[in-house]
Amino acid sequence: MYRGALTPRELDAPERETSALAAGTAVHDLGWLRRVAVRGEDRFRWLSGMVTNMVNDMAANTGAWNLVLNAQGRIQGDLYAWREGDTAEPGGQLELEIAADQYERLMAHLEHFIIMDDVELVALSGETALGLTGPTAMEVLDRAGLPAPAEPLTSTRVEWNGFDLRVTRGYGVLASHYEIWAPLTGLQRLWKTLRTAGATAVGSVRLEAFRIAEGIPAYGIDIAERDLPQETSQMRAMHFNKGCYLGQEIVERIRSRGNVHRHLRALELTGPAAAGGSELTLRDAAGNAAAAGHITSAAELKLAAGNRIFALGMIRGEAELRDLPLTYTAGTATGTARILAAPPSLNAERIGNLES
């Protein structure tokens, strides 16, 4: 199980899978994603009042990542909203993209707030998605006869071998990320075509490790229901001038009156592999250890230049201000964690040598 759905764990050697993600192109299953159409005359106004990012002013064929809050400003989940143009529906089609492990809970939460609105949430079936990730993904799409949206969070449709496909470009830090939505009947042909075009098959283990290396948090792992939006450091999910939405009062109070006391940060570890939940400590000049936060997720990447361990962690503000290495324990061994000020370099030119 991965993100609420069955998916392959490994499809090639770990080094080849990592190489594909970091220096080539990886093709992988996205069967854990669910799509929901938001229909009705009030759909834009209603959805804007339920999520943290812009909805009303999204351009045609664009998307936005959103957090979903309760009235106390606590995060209930996350989703992508997509606006598709050139349809018969006035204003375009509005869709949600939700991970399977959040689907039932988020749908119940959203349905609860459809009261006097002309809004209907309709689960879309009959299609699933493949992911294409890596710095050369655009070249693979071109060889496969598929378009590649140039900008993140944009989409396009294409007729391909008799199938109606939707290609979207997602958010990425170390590589380009694409999703290709296809009818179930065309999935096998699409997979084979992408493999022939040069993509390496990759399973969920390496995909998850690469997510952590990119510093992209996952709800239920790095982001929890108790968290406030600003604590996640994910300002790309926020829009402060969009108008009222559920939980906005708390978000605005934090923004206008002061900062939160902890933040989710990307880390690199030196030492043993760490588990999610591992405590982080900071030692003073006298050698006394004080609580500094905890690791939310960690993974080791097998790289040509040597293995590296990346993590995400919730770090207390006072520990971050001191800008000193943090300490953690894994079994009887100890290691140190360093907050990354910028996305890491994975020495892609050396990783590429693995392909030969």
C-alpha positions in Angstrom: 0.0 0.0 0.0 1.2 3.5 -0.9 -0.9 6.6 -0.2 -4.0 4.4 0.2 -3.6 2.2 -2.9 -1.7 -0.9 -4.0 1.2 -0.1 -6.2 4.6 -1.7 -7.1 7.3 -1.1 -4.5 10.3 -1.8 -6.8 10.5 -2.3 -10.6 14.3 -2.1 -11.1 17.6 -2.0 -9.2 17.6 0.8 -6.6 20.5 2.6 -8.2 18.8 2.6 -11.6 15.5 3.9 -10.2 17.3 6.7 -8.3 19.3 7.5 -11.4 16.1 7.8 -13.5 14.5 10.2 -11.1 17.5 12.4 -10.5 19.2 12.4 -13.9 16.9 10.7 -16.5 13.2 9.9 -16.7 11.2 7.6 -14.5 7.7 6.3 -15.3 5.6 5.3 -12.3 2.2 4.4 -11.1 -0.1 7.2 -9.9 -3.1 4.9 -9.3 -3.4 6.4 -5.8 -4.8 9.6 -7.1 -8.5 10.3 -7.3 -10.4 12.9 -9.4 -13.6 14.7 -8.4 -15.6 17.0 -10.6 -17.1 20.1 -8.9 -20.3 21.0 -10.7 -23.1 23.5 -10.3 -23.4 27.3 -10.7 -21.9 28.1 -7.4 -18.9 25.8 -7.7 -16.1 28.4 -7.9 -17.5 30.6 -5.1 -18.1 27.5 -2.9 -14.7 25.9 -3.5 -12.9 29.2 -2.9 -14.5 29.3 0.5 -13.2 25.8 1.4 -9.5 26.0 0.4 -6.5 28.2 1.1 -5.4 29.0 -2.4 -6.9 30.9 -5.4 -9.8 29.4 -7.2 -11.9 32.1 -8.8 -9.0 33.7 -10.8 -7.3 30.5 -12.0 -6.6 30.7 -15.7 -8.0 28.0 -18.0 -5.9 24.8 -17.9 -4.1 25.6 -14.7 -4.1 24.2 -11.2 -3.2 25.2 -7.6 -2.2 23.2 -4.5 -4.5 23.8 -1.6 -4.7 23.0 2.1 -8.2 22.3 3.6 -8.7 23.7 7.1 -11.3 23.5 9.8 -12.7 26.6 11.6 -9.8 26.5 14.1 -7.3 26.8 11.2 -6.0 23.2 11.6 -5.1 21.3 8.4 -7.6 18.6 7.5 -5.9 17.6 4.2 -4.5 18.8 1.0 -5.7 18.7 -2.7 -5.1 20.1 -6.1 -7.8 22.2 -7.8 -7.7 22.2 -11.6 -9.6 24.5 -14.0 -10.0 23.1 -17.5 -11.0 25.5 -20.3 -12.5 25.0 -23.7 -15.5 23.0 -22.5 -19.2 23.5 -23.0 -19.6 24.3 -19.3 -19.6 28.1 -18.7 -16.4 29.1 -16.9 -14.7 25.8 -17.6 -14.6 22.5 -15.8 -13.5 22.5 -12.1 -11.8 19.3 -10.7 -10.1 18.2 -7.5 -7.2 15.8 -7.3 -7.0 13.9 -4.0 -4.8 11.2 -2.7 -6.7 7.9 -2.0 -5.7 7.8 1.7 -7.4 11.2 2.2 -10.3 10.7 -0.2 -13.1 9.6 2.1 -12.3 11.9 4.9 -11.9 15.0 2.7 -15.1 14.2 0.7 -17.1 14.0 3.9 -15.6 17.2 5.1 -16.4 19.1 1.9 -19.9 17.6 1.5 -20.7 18.8 5.1 -20.3 22.4 3.9 -22.6 22.1 0.8 -25.7 23.7 2.4 -27.6 26.2 0.2 -25.1 26.0 -2.7 -25.8 24.8 -6.2 -22.8 22.4 -5.9 -22.3 18.7 -6.6 -19.2 16.6 -6.1 -18.9 13.8 -8.6 -16.2 11.1 -8.4 -14.7 10.5 -11.8 -13.9 6.9 -12.8 -12.7 5.0 -15.8 -9.3 6.8 -15.9 -6.1 6.6 -14.0 -2.7 8.2 -14.2 0.9 7.5 -14.9 3.7 9.7 -13.6 6.8 10.8 -15.5 9.5 12.3 -13.4 13.0 13.5 -14.2 15.1 16.2 -15.9 14.7 14.5 -19.3 11.0 13.8 -19.0 10.1 16.4 -21.6 12.3 14.6 -24.2 10.6 11.3 -23.4 7.1 12.8 -23.9 8.3 14.2 -27.2 9.5 10.8 -28.4 6.2 9.3 -27.3 4.3 11.8 -29.4 2.8 13.6 -26.3 2.8 17.3 -25.4 4.7 18.6 -22.4 3.2 21.6 -20.7 6.1 24.1 -20.2 5.0 25.6 -16.9 4.3 23.9 -13.6 0.7 23.5 -12.7 -0.6 23.7 -16.3 -2.4 21.1 -18.3 -3.3 20.2 -21.9 -5.4 17.5 -23.7 -4.3 15.4 -26.7 -5.8 12.7 -28.9 -3.2 9.9 -28.8 -3.7 6.6 -30.7 -7.4 6.9 -30.3 -7.4 7.8 -26.6 -8.2 11.1 -25.1 -5.3 11.9 -22.7 -4.8 14.8 -20.2 -1.2 15.8 -19.5 -0.4 18.0 -16.5 2.8 19.3 -15.2 3.1 19.2 -11.4 5.3 20.9 -8.9 8.9 19.8 -8.7 12.1 20.9 -7.0 14.9 18.7 -8.3 13.2 17.4 -11.5 10.2 17.9 -13.7 7.0 16.1 -12.8 4.2 15.2 -15.3 1.0 13.3 -14.9 -0.7 11.5 -17.8 -4.4 10.7 -17.3 -5.6 8.0 -19.6 -8.6 5.6 -19.9 -7.9 2.3 -18.2 -8.1 0.6 -21.6 -5.1 2.6 -22.9 -2.9 2.3 -19.8 -0.9 -0.7 -20.9 -0.1 0.8 -24.3 0.8 4.1 -22.8 3.2 2.4 -20.3 4.9 0.4 -23.0 5.3 3.5 -25.2 6.9 5.6 -22.4 9.3 2.7 -21.6 10.2 2.4 -25.3 10.8 6.2 -25.4 13.4 5.9 -22.7 11.7 6.0 -19.3 12.8 3.7 -16.5 10.1 1.9 -14.5 10.3 3.1 -10.8 8.4 1.8 -7.8 7.0 3.6 -4.7 10.1 3.1 -2.5 12.4 5.2 -4.6 9.6 7.6 -5.5 9.0 8.3 -1.8 12.7 8.7 -1.1 12.9 11.3 -4.0 9.9 13.1 -2.6 11.7 13.5 0.7 14.9 14.7 -1.0 12.9 17.3 -2.8 11.5 18.5 0.5 7.9 18.0 -0.6 5.7 17.1 2.4 2.9 14.5 2.3 -0.3 14.9 4.4 -0.6 12.2 7.1 3.2 11.8 7.1 4.9 15.3 7.3 1.7 17.3 7.8 -0.8 16.4 10.5 -4.3 17.5 11.6 -2.9 19.4 14.5 -0.7 21.6 12.3 -1.3 25.2 11.3 -0.7 26.2 7.7 2.3 28.5 8.5 4.0 25.8 10.5 4.3 23.7 7.3 6.3 26.5 5.5 4.3 25.7 2.4 3.4 29.2 1.3 2.8 28.0 -2.3 -0.5 26.6 -0.9 -1.6 30.0 0.5 -3.2 33.1 -1.0 -3.6 36.0 1.4 -5.8 38.2 -0.9 -8.4 35.7 -2.1 -11.3 36.5 0.2 -12.9 34.5 3.0 -12.5 30.8 3.5 -12.8 28.3 6.3 -10.1 28.8 8.8 -8.9 32.1 7.3 -9.3 34.1 10.5 -6.6 32.0 12.2 -4.3 32.2 9.2 -4.6 35.9 9.0 -4.2 36.4 12.8 -0.9 34.5 12.6 0.3 36.5 9.6 -0.6 39.9 11.0 0.3 39.4 14.7 3.3 37.1 14.8 5.0 34.0 13.7 4.4 30.4 14.7 7.0 28.7 17.0 8.0 25.8 14.8 8.4 25.1 11.1 8.6 22.0 8.8 12.1 22.0 7.3 14.1 20.0 4.8 17.1 18.2 6.4 20.1 16.1 5.5 21.3 13.5 8.0 24.8 12.2 8.7 24.8 8.9 10.5 22.4 6.0 10.7 19.0 5.9 8.9 16.3 7.5 11.0 12.7 6.7 11.4 9.7 9.1 11.3 9.0 10.3 14.8 12.7 10.3 15.9 13.4 13.1 18.3 15.8 15.9 17.5 17.9 17.5 20.2 20.3 20.5 20.4 23.2 20.5 22.8 24.3 23.7 24.6 27.9 24.6 25.4 27.7 22.6 28.6 26.7 19.5 26.7 23.1 19.5 27.9 20.5 18.3 25.4 17.3 20.3 24.8 14.3 19.2 22.6 14.6 20.7 19.1 11.8 19.0 17.2 11.3 15.6 15.5 11.8 13.9 12.1 8.6 13.4 10.2 10.0 11.2 7.3 13.5 10.2 6.2 14.9 8.1 3.3 18.3 7.1 1.9 19.2 7.8 -1.7 21.7 5.5 -3.4 23.8 7.8 -5.5 26.8 7.3 -7.6 28.8 9.8 -5.5 27.7 8.0 -2.3 24.6 7.3 -0.4 22.9 10.3 1.2 20.0 10.5 3.8 17.4 13.2 3.5 14.6 14.0 5.8 11.8 16.4 6.7 11.3 17.5 10.2 9.3 19.9 12.4 11.9 22.2 14.0 11.3 24.5 17.0 12.0 28.2 16.3 14.6 28.6 19.0 16.6 25.6 17.7 16.5 26.9 14.1 17.8 30.4 15.2 20.9 28.9 16.7 21.8 27.3 13.3 23.7 24.4 14.9 23.6 20.7 13.9 20.8 18.7 15.6 21.3 15.3 17.1 19.1 12.2 16.7 19.3 8.5 17.9 18.6 5.4 15.8 18.8 2.3 18.0 22.2 2.6 19.8 23.7 4.9 17.2 23.5 8.6 17.0 23.6 11.0 14.0 23.3 14.7 13.2 20.8 16.6 11.1 21.4 19.8 9.2 18.7 22.1 8.0 19.0 22.7 4.2 18.9 26.3 3.2 18.4 25.4 -0.4 17.5 22.3 -2.4 20.4 19.8 -2.4 22.5 19.0 -5.5 22.4 15.3 -6.3 25.5 15.4 -8.6 23.3 14.5 -11.5 26.3 14.4 -14.0 27.8 11.5 -12.0 24.4 9.8 -11.4 24.0 9.7 -15.2 27.0 7.4 -15.5 24.9 4.6 -13.8 22.8 4.3 -17.0 25.8 3.0 -18.9 
